Amino acid sequence: MSLEGKLEVEIDIQSSADKFYNLFKSQIYHLPTISSDIIQKVELHDGDWNSSDAVKHWNYTLDGKALTVKEKVKVDDENKSITFNIMEGDILKEFKSFKSTGQATAKADGNGSTVKWTIDYEKLNESVAEPNSYTNAVIKITKDVDGHLLNA
């Protein structure tokens, strides 16, 4: 049994790909007010808010548990993609490696966008469950951000 895995989910949103990507790239500190039931705090640890290699510290709640994580960001302006590589935190108690990538793509008909999230991980052992809670969290956060952008 392989300990490595990948989960992918695509979510259609009404917001533009540019607005969605830019919020995650340079205004991610707004997430606690946009999706407060999951994200409580996002703090800049090193670098600046909108650059690659910035290090951010998160406080979040998943499955009723208060958790923390420190991650390093890679941004790709050309593809409107942002990758969060986990460096430290509670998630590494179950996973050897964990990264999530979100990419926003405008729909061909011009009506909204599609956001694709990919979670790549390696479990520490076979007893660790698939990280479906994280997939559910990114779906909810994506929908919350879309609603926020539409009302902004």
N, C-alpha and C positions, 0 to 999 in steps of 0.2 A: 504494500500500500504506500503510495506516494504521500509525503508530508507537504509537498508543494501544491498550491492551487491558485485558481483565478476565478473571480466572480465578476460578471459584467451585467450592467443594467442600463437601459436607455429610457429616458424620460422626455416626453414632449412638453415643451413649455411655450408660453405665449410671448415671453420677453425676447429681446434680440440677443444673439450670441455674444455680441460685443459687450452689452451691459452686464450679462451674466458673468462672463469671463472677467471683466474689469472689477466687479465686486469681489470675486474670489482672489484676484491678483493684488489689488491695492486697497480694498476696503473691507477686508475679512474681519476686522475688529468690530464691524457692525453685526456680525452673526449672533452675539448674545442677545441683542434686542430683536432680531428677526426670527430666531428659532430658539428661544430661551429655555424651552423644556428639554432641549438636548445640549446646547452649548451655553455654558455659563460665563466663560472668559476666554479671550484670545489675546495673548500678550507677545509683543516683539521681544525676543531674547537677544538677537544679533542680526545686524544688517538693517535694511529698511523694508517698509511694508510691501513694496512692489517689485522687489528684485529677486532674481535667482539666488540661491544659497542663503536666503534669510532663514533664521531659526525662530520658530514660534512655539510658545507654550500654551497648551489648551487645558481648560477644565471643562469636562462634559459629563453627562449622565447617560448611561446605557443600561437597559434592563434593570432600572432602579438603583444602579450603583454609581457613585461619584468616582470619576476616574480622571487621570491626568496623562498627558502625552507631550513630548517634545519632538518636533519634526523640522526637517529641512525642506524648503520649497524649491522646485525647479519650474520656471515659467517658460512657455513657448508661445510668444505673441503671434507668430505666423499661423500656428494651428489652433490658437485659442485654447491651449491646454495647460493645465497646472498639475504637478505631481507633488504629493506630500509623502516624503520618506521618513518613516518613524525612526527616531534615534534613541529615545528613552521613554519610559512610562509603563503604565499598568498593562498595556496590550502585549508588551514583551515578556510578560509572565507566562503567556500561552503561545506566543509566536516568536520564532527566531528572526523573521523579517516580515515587514508589513509596509506596503505602500499603496496609496490610492491615487488614481489619476482621473481628473474630470476634464472633459473636452466638450466645448459648446460649438455646434455647427448650425448655421442658418439653414432653414428649410428652403428647398428649391423654389417653392411657390411664394416665398416671402412672408408667410404667415407663421411667425415664431421660429423656434429653434428646437434642436434635439440635443440633450446633454447625455453623454455617455460616461458612466463611471466604471472604472476597472480597478478591482482590488486584487493585488498580487500578494501572496503570503506564503510563508513556510511555517507549519506548525512545529512546536517543540517535540510533540509526541502524538501517537495515534489517538489518544483519548481526548484531544482538544477538538471541540466542535467546529464546524464550518463557521466562518464569521458572518452569518446571515444577519445578525443584529446590526452590523455595520452597513450592510447593503440597505436594510430598512431605514437606517438613520440617514444615509445620503439621499434616499428617495424623499424622505420627509423634509430634509434641509433644502433640497432642490426646489420642492414645491413651495416651501415657505419663502425662499429667496425670490422665486418667480412672482408670488403674490406681492411681496414687498416692492419689487421693481415696477410692477404694473400700477401700484398705488403711489409711487414716489413722484 
